[in-house]
Amino acid sequence: MHQERTIMLIDGQSFYASIEKAGRPDLKNKPVAVGDPSRKSGIILAACPVAKSRGVTTAERVGEALAKCSDLVVIRPRMQTYITISLLLTEIFESFTDQVEPYSIDEQFLDITGSIGYFGAPEEIAREIQTHVLLSTGVWTRCGIGPTKVLAKMATDNFAKKTSKGIFKLGFDNLESVLWPLPVHRMFMVASRMTRHFTRMGLCTIGDIARLELNDFKRRMRREMGKQSDIQAEYYWQTARGIDPSPVVASIRNQLKSVSHGKALRSSLYRKMEDIEVVLLELVVEVCRRSRRLGYIGRVVSVGAAETDGQRSASFHRQVTIPHPTSLSHEVASAALGIFRKHWSGMPVSHLYVALTELTDDNVIQLTFFDDRIKAYRLERVTDEIKDKYGSAAIMRASSLLQSGVARERAEQIGGHYK
């Protein structure tokens, strides 16, 4: 008989804000949010429970949050710190099971099926993990437990987050009594648009979907959403019933398809070719550096751009195949600049994007008669080592010091937020 799996989804409560409060004991009982305090139009990335009790919500404007809560302490995000602590959580989880799959920076799946014999019942393991994480990081975690990943996720979001213990077990034995009475928008992956569809179909609770026969549900979905909705119907029907055969995957190593970087720009500042080229070259440098770090060279260079003059908008995405696979900045830059000059309509640019595709391992490099490519790679790798040791801003093109340059700002950020 096949053994039923035991899976956890562990979530860090108000992750960014909790980390900030853990490092600042003076903020223990104060409302704290993470965002850019210098930009009232910026958004709140996280808010602690005290701030939430005062009406502050994630994703609202900083100015709106301060209007609700005048003593709110807004702290600029430190993304590298949050990533480091997320990796520490992974290490803690791996002391209980080798099957740990990060789902987001503050959520991770654990398959503890084989760990119960060593560490005790699932609830005991959850309590031990909570204590270990709290003592190590100051972050309180909530844990949903179930036989499938989707049930573990819904157990966390709908129940564990709402209990003082922060632990809830949702299984096929209590699915009908506990999960099915919930409104349909509480089902995993059902947002406002799908909620409206289900409501029009008369399906107001999760159980309304789960109790239908699959073929009947498909027919209703086709009437509401068209003939192409069968795959969606099967997905939502299985989710309502907690069916999810997907395993917890400790690491996913698919062949990388592309290496890319993009940047949103204030179009009013990027009207001239000489200003746009500065950013384009900076993106090329980042793409090539990352390609070398990952051990890839690419044969196809792609450039994308969005343009607007305030009334008209246009965009393009073009690519060119170069003679030899490369991750040398000057070779990729030559191709990227050629693409942009050919296809830019002349309007101010609001977004730029550069990518290297058709990747192969860089253990074999094509030599040429007229260029010393080996010497060029050695120089690039020495530059990479200096940047890795002292930061991305340690060495940069002189053009990046111009007002149009963004490399210095990007060097202080991860994913668009400050480190």
C-alpha positions as CSV (number, residue, x, y, z in Angstrom):
1,M,0.0,0.0,0.0
2,H,1.3,3.4,-1.0
3,Q,2.2,5.5,2.1
4,E,0.4,8.9,2.3
5,R,2.9,11.8,2.2
6,T,3.2,14.3,4.9
7,I,4.1,17.8,3.6
8,M,4.5,21.1,5.3
9,L,4.3,24.6,3.9
10,I,6.2,26.9,6.3
11,D,5.6,30.7,6.1
12,G,7.6,33.5,7.8
13,Q,5.1,35.9,9.3
14,S,5.6,39.5,8.0
15,F,9.0,38.3,6.9
16,Y,10.9,41.5,6.0
17,A,9.3,43.5,8.9
18,S,10.0,40.7,11.4
19,I,13.7,40.6,10.4
20,E,13.9,44.4,10.9
21,K,12.2,44.3,14.3
22,A,14.5,41.4,15.4
23,G,17.5,43.5,14.9
24,R,16.0,46.6,16.6
25,P,14.7,45.7,20.1
26,D,13.6,49.4,20.5
27,L,10.9,48.7,17.8
28,K,9.4,45.6,19.6
29,N,6.0,47.1,20.3
30,K,6.0,49.7,17.6
31,P,4.2,49.6,14.1
32,V,6.9,48.8,11.6
33,A,6.7,48.6,7.8
34,V,9.3,47.9,5.1
35,G,9.3,50.4,2.2
36,D,11.2,53.4,1.0
37,P,10.6,56.2,3.6
38,S,11.8,58.9,1.1
39,R,9.1,58.0,-1.5
40,K,5.5,58.6,-0.3
41,S,4.3,57.1,-3.6
42,G,6.4,53.9,-3.1
43,I,4.7,50.7,-1.8
44,I,4.7,48.9,1.5
45,L,6.5,45.6,1.0
46,A,5.7,44.2,4.5
47,A,4.0,45.3,7.7
48,C,4.4,43.8,11.1
49,P,1.2,42.6,13.0
50,V,1.2,45.8,15.1
51,A,1.1,47.9,11.9
52,K,-1.6,45.7,10.4
53,S,-3.7,46.1,13.5
54,R,-3.6,49.9,12.8
55,G,-4.9,49.3,9.2
56,V,-1.6,49.2,7.3
57,T,-1.7,46.8,4.4
58,T,1.0,45.3,2.1
59,A,1.2,46.9,-1.3
60,E,-0.5,50.2,-0.4
61,R,1.3,53.5,-0.8
62,V,3.7,54.6,1.9
63,G,1.8,57.9,2.1
64,E,-1.5,56.1,2.6
65,A,0.0,53.9,5.4
66,L,1.4,57.0,7.2
67,A,-2.0,58.7,7.0
68,K,-3.6,55.7,8.8
69,C,-0.7,55.3,11.3
70,S,1.2,58.5,12.0
71,D,3.8,56.8,14.2
72,L,4.5,54.1,11.6
73,V,8.3,53.4,11.3
74,V,9.1,52.8,7.7
75,I,12.4,51.1,7.1
76,R,14.2,50.9,3.7
77,P,14.4,47.2,2.5
78,R,17.6,45.3,2.7
79,M,17.1,42.5,0.2
80,Q,20.5,40.8,0.6
81,T,19.8,40.4,4.3
82,Y,16.4,38.9,3.6
83,I,17.8,36.5,1.1
84,T,20.6,35.5,3.5
85,I,18.1,34.7,6.3
86,S,15.8,32.8,3.8
87,L,18.8,30.6,3.0
88,L,19.4,30.1,6.8
89,L,15.8,28.9,7.1
90,T,16.5,26.4,4.3
91,E,19.5,25.1,6.3
92,I,17.3,24.7,9.4
93,F,14.6,22.9,7.5
94,E,17.3,20.6,6.0
95,S,18.3,19.5,9.4
96,F,14.8,17.8,9.6
97,T,14.5,16.5,6.0
98,D,16.6,16.6,2.8
99,Q,13.4,17.4,0.8
100,V,13.0,21.1,1.0
101,E,11.7,23.2,-1.8
102,P,11.7,27.0,-1.6
103,Y,8.4,28.4,-2.9
104,S,9.2,32.1,-2.3
105,I,11.6,34.1,-0.2
106,D,9.4,33.5,2.9
107,E,7.7,30.2,2.1
108,Q,9.2,26.7,1.7
109,F,7.7,23.2,1.3
110,L,9.1,20.3,3.3
111,D,8.3,16.6,2.7
112,I,8.7,15.1,6.2
113,T,7.3,11.6,5.4
114,G,10.6,9.9,6.2
115,S,11.3,12.2,9.2
116,I,8.4,11.2,11.4
117,G,10.1,8.1,12.7
118,Y,13.1,10.2,13.8
119,F,11.6,13.4,15.1
120,G,8.0,12.5,16.1
121,A,4.5,13.5,14.9
122,P,4.2,16.2,12.3
123,E,2.9,18.7,14.9
124,E,5.9,18.1,17.1
125,I,8.2,18.6,14.2
126,A,6.4,21.9,13.4
127,R,6.7,23.2,16.9
128,E,10.4,22.3,17.0
129,I,11.0,24.1,13.7
130,Q,9.1,27.2,15.0
131,T,11.2,27.4,18.1
132,H,14.5,26.9,16.2
133,V,13.6,29.5,13.6
134,L,12.4,32.0,16.2
135,L,15.6,31.7,18.3
136,S,17.8,31.9,15.3
137,T,16.2,34.7,13.4
138,G,13.4,36.4,15.4
139,V,10.9,35.3,12.8
140,W,7.7,33.6,13.9
141,T,6.7,30.9,11.4
142,R,3.3,29.4,10.6
143,C,3.0,25.8,9.4
144,G,0.4,24.1,7.3
145,I,0.5,20.3,7.2
146,G,-1.2,18.0,4.6
147,P,-0.8,15.0,2.4
148,T,-0.3,17.2,-0.7
149,K,1.5,20.5,-1.4
150,V,-1.8,22.2,-2.3
151,L,-3.4,21.1,1.0
152,A,-0.4,22.2,3.0
153,K,-0.5,25.6,1.3
154,M,-4.2,26.1,1.9
155,A,-3.8,24.9,5.5
156,T,-1.2,27.6,6.0
157,D,-3.0,30.4,4.3
158,N,-6.5,29.7,5.7
159,F,-5.9,28.3,9.1
160,A,-2.3,28.3,10.5
161,K,-2.0,32.0,9.9
162,K,-5.2,32.6,11.9
163,T,-4.3,30.5,15.0
164,S,-2.2,31.5,17.9
165,K,-0.1,28.2,17.7
166,G,0.5,28.8,14.0
167,I,0.1,25.1,13.1
168,F,-2.8,23.4,11.3
169,K,-3.2,20.0,9.8
170,L,-5.6,19.7,6.8
171,G,-6.1,16.2,5.4
172,F,-8.6,14.2,3.4
173,D,-10.3,13.2,6.6
174,N,-11.3,16.8,7.5
175,L,-11.4,18.3,4.1
176,E,-15.2,18.4,3.7
177,S,-15.9,19.7,7.2
178,V,-13.1,22.3,7.4
179,L,-12.1,23.5,3.9
180,W,-15.2,23.1,1.8
181,P,-17.4,25.6,3.7
182,L,-14.9,28.4,3.0
183,P,-15.8,31.0,0.3
184,V,-14.4,30.1,-3.1
185,H,-11.8,33.0,-3.1
186,R,-10.0,31.3,-0.2
187,M,-9.0,28.4,-2.6
188,F,-5.5,28.4,-3.8
189,M,-4.9,30.3,-7.1
190,V,-8.4,31.8,-7.1
191,A,-8.1,35.6,-7.5
192,S,-10.8,38.2,-8.0
193,R,-11.4,37.5,-11.7
194,M,-12.0,33.7,-11.2
195,T,-14.1,34.5,-8.1
196,R,-16.5,36.5,-10.3
197,H,-16.7,33.6,-12.8
198,F,-17.5,31.1,-10.1
199,T,-20.0,33.4,-8.4
200,R,-21.9,33.8,-11.7
201,M,-21.9,30.0,-12.0
202,G,-23.5,29.8,-8.6
203,L,-20.3,28.2,-7.0
204,C,-19.8,30.3,-3.9
205,T,-17.8,27.9,-1.7
206,I,-14.9,25.5,-2.3
207,G,-17.3,22.7,-1.6
208,D,-19.6,23.8,-4.3
209,I,-16.9,23.0,-6.8
210,A,-15.6,19.8,-5.0
211,R,-19.0,18.1,-4.8
212,L,-19.6,18.4,-8.6
213,E,-18.6,15.6,-10.9
214,L,-15.7,16.6,-13.1
215,N,-17.6,16.4,-16.4
216,D,-20.4,18.5,-15.0
217,F,-17.9,21.2,-13.8
218,K,-16.2,21.2,-17.2
219,R,-19.6,21.8,-18.9
220,R,-20.4,24.7,-16.6
221,M,-16.9,26.2,-17.1
222,R,-17.3,25.9,-20.9
223,R,-20.6,27.8,-20.7
224,E,-19.0,30.5,-18.6
225,M,-15.5,30.8,-20.1
226,G,-15.5,29.0,-23.5
227,K,-14.4,25.8,-25.0
228,Q,-10.7,26.2,-24.0
229,S,-11.4,26.0,-20.3
230,D,-11.2,22.2,-19.7
231,I,-7.6,22.3,-18.4
232,Q,-8.5,25.1,-16.0
233,A,-11.6,23.2,-14.9
234,E,-9.6,20.1,-14.1
235,Y,-7.0,22.1,-12.2
236,Y,-9.6,23.9,-10.0
237,W,-11.6,20.7,-9.4
238,Q,-8.5,18.8,-8.3
239,T,-7.4,21.8,-6.0
240,A,-10.9,21.8,-4.3
241,R,-10.5,18.1,-3.6
242,G,-6.8,18.5,-2.4
243,I,-5.5,16.4,-5.3
244,D,-1.9,17.3,-6.2
245,P,0.6,14.6,-7.2
246,S,3.5,17.0,-7.6
247,P,6.5,16.1,-5.4
248,V,8.6,18.4,-3.2
249,V,11.7,19.0,-5.3
250,A,14.8,19.7,-3.4
251,S,16.5,21.4,-6.4
252,I,15.4,22.2,-9.9
253,R,18.3,22.3,-12.4
254,N,16.8,22.8,-15.8
255,Q,19.0,23.8,-18.7
256,L,19.2,27.6,-18.7
257,K,17.5,29.1,-21.8
258,S,18.6,32.7,-21.5
259,V,20.5,35.3,-19.4
260,S,18.8,38.7,-19.4
261,H,18.6,42.0,-17.7
262,G,16.1,44.9,-18.1
263,K,15.6,48.3,-16.7
264,A,12.5,50.6,-16.4
265,L,13.5,54.2,-17.2
266,R,12.1,57.6,-16.8
267,S,11.4,58.4,-20.5
268,S,11.8,62.1,-20.0
269,L,15.5,61.5,-19.3
270,Y,16.2,59.1,-22.2
271,R,15.5,61.0,-25.4
272,K,19.0,61.0,-26.9
273,M,21.0,58.1,-28.4
274,E,24.1,58.9,-26.3
275,D,22.0,58.7,-23.0
276,I,20.2,55.5,-24.1
277,E,23.5,53.8,-25.1
278,V,24.9,54.3,-21.6
279,V,22.2,52.1,-20.1
280,L,22.3,49.6,-22.9
281,L,26.0,49.0,-22.4
282,E,25.4,48.7,-18.6
283,L,22.8,46.0,-19.2
284,V,25.2,44.2,-21.6
285,V,28.0,44.2,-18.9
286,E,25.6,42.7,-16.4
287,V,24.3,40.0,-18.8
288,C,27.8,39.0,-19.8
289,R,29.1,38.9,-16.2
290,R,26.2,36.7,-15.1
291,S,26.7,34.4,-18.1
292,R,30.4,34.0,-17.2
293,R,29.5,33.3,-13.6
294,L,27.0,30.6,-14.7
295,G,29.5,29.1,-17.2
296,Y,27.6,29.9,-20.4
297,I,28.3,31.6,-23.8
298,G,25.5,32.6,-26.1
299,R,25.0,32.7,-29.9
300,V,22.0,35.0,-30.1
301,V,21.7,38.6,-28.8
302,S,18.3,40.1,-28.2
303,V,17.3,43.7,-27.5
304,G,13.9,45.0,-26.5
305,A,12.7,48.5,-25.8
306,A,9.5,50.4,-25.0
307,E,9.1,53.9,-26.2
308,T,6.6,56.7,-25.5
309,D,6.3,60.5,-26.0
310,G,3.3,60.8,-23.7
311,Q,0.7,60.3,-26.4
312,R,2.1,57.6,-28.7
313,S,3.7,54.3,-27.6
314,A,5.7,51.7,-29.4
315,S,7.9,48.8,-28.7
316,F,10.2,46.3,-30.4
317,H,12.0,43.1,-29.6
318,R,14.7,42.0,-32.1
319,Q,17.5,39.5,-32.1
320,V,20.6,38.7,-34.2
321,T,22.8,35.6,-34.4
322,I,26.5,36.5,-34.0
323,P,29.4,34.6,-35.6
324,H,30.7,32.9,-32.4
325,P,29.1,32.1,-29.1
326,T,30.3,34.6,-26.5
327,S,30.0,36.2,-23.1
328,L,32.5,39.0,-23.9
329,S,31.0,42.4,-23.2
330,H,32.4,44.1,-26.3
331,E,31.1,41.5,-28.7
332,V,27.6,41.4,-27.2
333,A,27.6,45.2,-27.0
334,S,28.4,45.6,-30.7
335,A,25.5,43.4,-31.6
336,A,23.1,45.0,-29.1
337,L,23.9,48.5,-30.2
338,G,23.5,47.6,-33.9
339,I,20.0,46.2,-33.1
340,F,18.9,49.2,-31.2
341,R,20.1,51.8,-33.7
342,K,18.4,49.9,-36.5
343,H,15.0,49.6,-34.8
344,W,14.6,52.6,-32.5
345,S,11.9,55.0,-33.8
346,G,13.4,58.0,-32.0
347,M,10.8,58.4,-29.2
348,P,11.9,58.6,-25.5
349,V,12.7,55.2,-24.1
350,S,10.9,53.9,-20.9
351,H,12.3,50.4,-20.8
352,L,15.3,48.5,-22.1
353,Y,16.1,44.8,-22.1
354,V,19.1,42.7,-23.3
355,A,19.3,39.0,-23.4
356,L,21.8,36.3,-24.5
357,T,20.2,33.0,-25.8
358,E,21.1,29.8,-27.5
359,L,23.5,29.1,-24.6
360,T,26.2,26.5,-24.5
361,D,28.9,25.7,-21.9
362,D,31.9,28.0,-22.0
363,N,34.5,25.2,-21.6
364,V,35.2,25.5,-25.4
365,I,35.9,29.0,-26.8
366,Q,36.2,29.6,-30.5
367,L,39.5,31.3,-31.4
368,T,39.8,33.9,-34.2
369,F,42.8,35.1,-36.3
370,F,42.4,38.8,-35.5
371,D,41.3,38.9,-31.9
372,D,43.0,37.5,-28.8
373,R,39.7,36.2,-27.2
374,I,41.6,34.2,-24.5
375,K,43.2,37.4,-23.3
376,A,39.9,39.2,-23.4
377,Y,38.2,36.5,-21.3
378,R,41.1,36.6,-18.8
379,L,40.6,40.4,-18.4
380,E,36.8,40.0,-18.1
381,R,37.2,37.3,-15.4
382,V,39.7,39.4,-13.4
383,T,37.2,42.2,-13.5
384,D,34.5,39.8,-12.3
385,E,36.6,38.7,-9.4
386,I,37.1,42.3,-8.3
387,K,33.4,43.0,-8.5
388,D,32.6,39.8,-6.6
389,K,34.9,40.8,-3.8
390,Y,34.4,44.5,-3.6
391,G,30.9,45.0,-5.1
392,S,29.5,45.7,-8.6
393,A,30.4,49.4,-8.3
394,A,34.1,48.7,-7.7
395,I,34.8,48.8,-11.5
396,M,32.5,50.3,-14.1
397,R,32.6,52.2,-17.4
398,A,33.4,55.9,-17.1
399,S,30.1,56.5,-19.0
400,S,28.2,55.0,-16.0
401,L,29.3,58.1,-14.0
402,L,27.2,60.3,-16.3
403,Q,23.8,61.4,-15.2
404,S,22.2,58.9,-17.6
405,G,24.0,56.0,-16.0
406,V,22.1,53.6,-13.7
407,A,24.9,51.1,-12.8
408,R,25.7,52.7,-9.5
409,E,22.1,52.6,-8.4
410,R,21.7,49.0,-9.6
411,A,24.8,48.0,-7.7
412,E,23.0,48.9,-4.5
413,Q,19.8,46.9,-5.3
414,I,18.6,43.4,-5.7
415,G,15.4,42.9,-7.7
416,G,14.8,46.6,-7.8
417,H,15.1,47.0,-4.0
418,Y,18.0,48.1,-1.9
419,K,20.3,45.4,-0.5
